Amino acid sequence: MADKGAARREKFPESYAIFDPIAAEWTARSDVSLGAMFGSEGLNVRGKVFAFVTFDGALMVKLPESRVGELAEAGEAQPAVMRGRPMREWATLGTDAAARWRAAVAEAYAHVDAITP
């Protein structure tokens, strides 16, 4: 893992305490691996990232744009913004929503799996 990733792990131990067991479950699958994503470790399905811990310790997941809107309206997630730019197909969940991380990762996997050859 890159030095940035190690530093992020040290800065957000609570986030990784939530993410790591989820990642371990998913990487047991033959089509899922853990790889670099924006200086963090992210879950990939056949090389396409679907979930990772952000620079501020939140979980970021790739979902259809309409689903991101639904989750935001329901107060269950926030639309992702990177460097001031909204990311249409990415949602974030903070550690205060840890109970929803597992389901969000599963939903992100299903979405990316369906659109990845």
C-alpha positions in Angstrom: 0.0 0.0 0.0 1.2 3.5 -0.8 2.4 5.8 2.0 -0.8 7.9 1.5 -2.9 4.9 2.1 -1.0 4.0 5.3 -1.4 7.6 6.6 -5.1 7.5 5.8 -5.4 4.3 7.8 -3.7 5.9 10.8 -5.9 9.0 10.5 -9.2 7.2 10.2 -8.9 3.9 12.2 -12.7 3.9 12.8 -13.4 4.0 9.1 -11.1 1.1 8.4 -12.4 -0.9 11.3 -15.7 -0.8 9.5 -14.4 -1.2 6.0 -11.8 -3.9 6.4 -14.2 -6.7 7.4 -16.5 -5.8 4.6 -13.6 -5.7 2.2 -12.4 -9.1 3.4 -15.8 -10.6 2.6 -15.8 -9.2 -0.9 -12.2 -10.0 -1.8 -13.0 -13.7 -1.0 -14.9 -13.6 -4.3 -12.9 -14.5 -7.4 -13.9 -11.3 -9.4 -13.2 -8.8 -6.6 -9.8 -7.4 -5.5 -8.5 -4.6 -3.4 -6.5 -1.9 -5.3 -5.4 1.7 -5.2 -8.0 4.4 -5.6 -7.3 8.1 -4.9 -4.5 7.2 -2.5 -6.7 4.7 -0.7 -7.6 1.0 -1.1 -10.7 0.4 -3.1 -12.8 -2.6 -3.9 -12.7 -3.5 -7.6 -14.8 -5.9 -9.7 -12.9 -6.9 -12.8 -10.8 -3.8 -12.5 -13.6 -1.3 -11.9 -13.8 0.4 -8.5 -17.1 0.2 -6.7 -16.2 1.2 -3.0 -13.4 2.9 -1.1 -12.7 5.0 2.0 -12.3 8.7 1.1 -9.7 11.2 2.1 -11.9 12.3 5.0 -12.8 8.8 6.2 -16.2 8.3 4.6 -17.2 5.4 2.5 -17.7 6.2 -1.2 -19.7 3.9 -3.4 -20.6 3.9 -7.2 -24.3 3.8 -7.9 -26.6 4.9 -10.6 -27.1 8.7 -10.6 -30.8 8.3 -9.8 -30.0 6.1 -6.8 -27.6 8.6 -5.5 -30.4 11.2 -5.6 -32.8 8.8 -3.8 -30.3 8.2 -1.0 -29.6 11.9 -0.6 -33.3 12.7 -0.5 -33.8 10.1 2.2 -30.9 11.4 4.2 -29.1 8.0 3.9 -26.1 9.3 2.0 -24.6 12.4 0.4 -23.7 13.0 -3.2 -19.9 12.8 -3.5 -17.9 16.0 -4.3 -14.3 15.7 -5.3 -12.2 18.9 -5.6 -15.4 21.0 -5.7 -16.9 18.9 -8.5 -20.0 16.8 -8.0 -19.6 13.2 -8.9 -22.9 12.1 -10.4 -22.6 8.4 -9.8 -20.9 8.4 -6.4 -22.4 8.7 -2.9 -20.7 9.0 0.5 -21.7 7.6 3.9 -19.9 8.8 7.0 -19.0 6.6 9.9 -22.2 7.7 11.6 -23.9 5.6 9.0 -21.7 2.5 9.6 -24.7 0.2 9.9 -25.5 1.0 6.2 -21.9 0.5 4.8 -22.3 -3.3 4.2 -25.6 -2.8 2.2 -24.1 0.2 0.3 -21.1 -1.8 -0.7 -23.3 -4.7 -1.9 -25.5 -2.3 -3.9 -22.4 -0.7 -5.5 -21.0 -4.1 -6.4 -24.3 -5.1 -8.1 -24.3 -1.9 -10.1 -20.7 -2.0 -11.2 -20.9 -5.8 -11.9 -23.8 -5.2 -14.2 -22.1 -2.5 -16.2 -18.6 -4.1 -16.3 -17.8 -6.6 -19.0 
